[in-house]
Amino acid sequence: MPKFLKLTHPSIHTEIDQSNNPGVDIDKVHTYSQKKINFVCQRGHQFTATPHNRVWNSTKFEGATGCTICNLRSRLTYDLEEKELHLQQYNGSKDTIYTRMQSGGECEESIYRILMKAKNKFQHIKLLSSFNGNADLEITMLDGVSRFIQVKKLTRSVCGKGYSSISYHVAGLNKYEDNMVIAMISIQDSKFCLGFAKDFTNASGEIHVTFTERAKKYKNNICVDETEFLNRLIDMIPHSVATNKMSAKNQKEFEMKERFKLYCERNGLQYRENENNFGPIDCYVNELRCQLKFVSKPDKGKGVQCFGVRAEKSCGYMHYSKTSKKRQLRVPYDEGDFDLLIVEIGETLIKGKQVIFLGQFCAISARTLIEQKIMKTSDQIGRVAFSLCCPDYPKPHIFKNDWDSLRDKIASVQQMREEMQPENATTNAKKRRLE
């Protein structure tokens, strides 16, 4: 007897869009069918999926809805109120959700402001950009020696219904030198943890910190308030690393930034670097906000002359209790995050020949990203990646004309901004009526 979705999983069957599945007998949809059909979730979101995937996800991940919009807005949630709603709606999921209660840039700004309260103890305190290696802050001591520290956000994790267990999660601690000072902070909860990288070394590079009287692990690294945190940080900074090492990825991004800076100077454009990690803005060109991307791997399935570009940002972590797997949650860029996306393709092999595109830049406006449904807006969820052709691509491509078009794109964005000014918008509307 055939296994029909209507009989085996009635809750999933009820979400089949009856008005938007032409030629489909919804009562005879097979449970393990690989054919995509249209669904409407309980919140009214429309999405496409195969019955097989819907059934598999419902058994693999407790509370999974299958709706991509719900996955971004409720399961991959951002604050505790939304998580409470999530746990109530999905019957007390046991999954651990690591909230993104603040961005890394906000944490670095906070540590910077705290250190500035003791600025008389240092010559200079400088926030470093994401292109400047592993460190987030450079502190110049009174004797002229520079010391570097890394800032990490304490990400609150909520486990199970009722939040019976609360801890703070920090990842990626195994890539720093033993003597680098790691300053951790949760802005909203006013929690602080401080130590050298060697104090937190383990195989995974992840730690969980609890701020309770019974806490034993990392007890000596926890600070009860901002004053204690600042005093201990002042004592530890002179013993932190004196050099700021770069990973291979950071080195490539740094070199791209330097090439782009030179490109702007040669073309009479004003370049200004964003001096901190706050948000997705890497630099300003003629005061337009720019996000820089360096890619070198061809896009699988698109041919060797097209390259995959990630158009995403982090929003925390999710740990699935059934599979014991943790993954970082990433979402598309939002409308308003930046004005221009600048992409450079590195050295690569095309048809067995090494091709170098260094020094050539593709400038894609935020407006184009919205039109191509890549950037998230109020009425579209966006995409986390897209395909970009190389500069000498022989066939038509959406972004082909965006190569070496920075000056034109700047003029276009600036003109659009002027037209959106209230006084100009009224004048333009009158002109259109007269025409």
Secondary structure, DSSP 4 states (H G I P E B T S, - for coil): ---BHHHH-HHHHTTB-TTS-TT--GGG-BTT--S-EEEE-TT--EEEE-HHHHHHHHHHSTT----HHHIIIIIT--SHHHHHHHHHHTTS---EEE---S-HHHHHHHHHHHHHTTGGGEEEEEEPPTTS-S-SEEEEETTS-EEEEEEEE-EEEEETTTT-EEEEEE--GGGS-TT-EEEEEETTTTEEEEEEGGGG--SSS-EEE--STT--TTGGGEESSHHHHHHHHHHHGGGS-SS----HHHHHHHHHHHHHHHHHHHTT--EEE--S-SSS--EEETTEEEEEEEE-SBPTTS-TTEEEEE-EEEEEEEEETTTTEEEEEEEEPBTTS-SEEEEEE-SEEETTEEE--TT--EEEEHHHHHHTT-SBBTTB---SEEEEE-TT-SS--TTGGGBT-HHHHHHHHHHHHHHHSHHHHHHHHHHHHH-
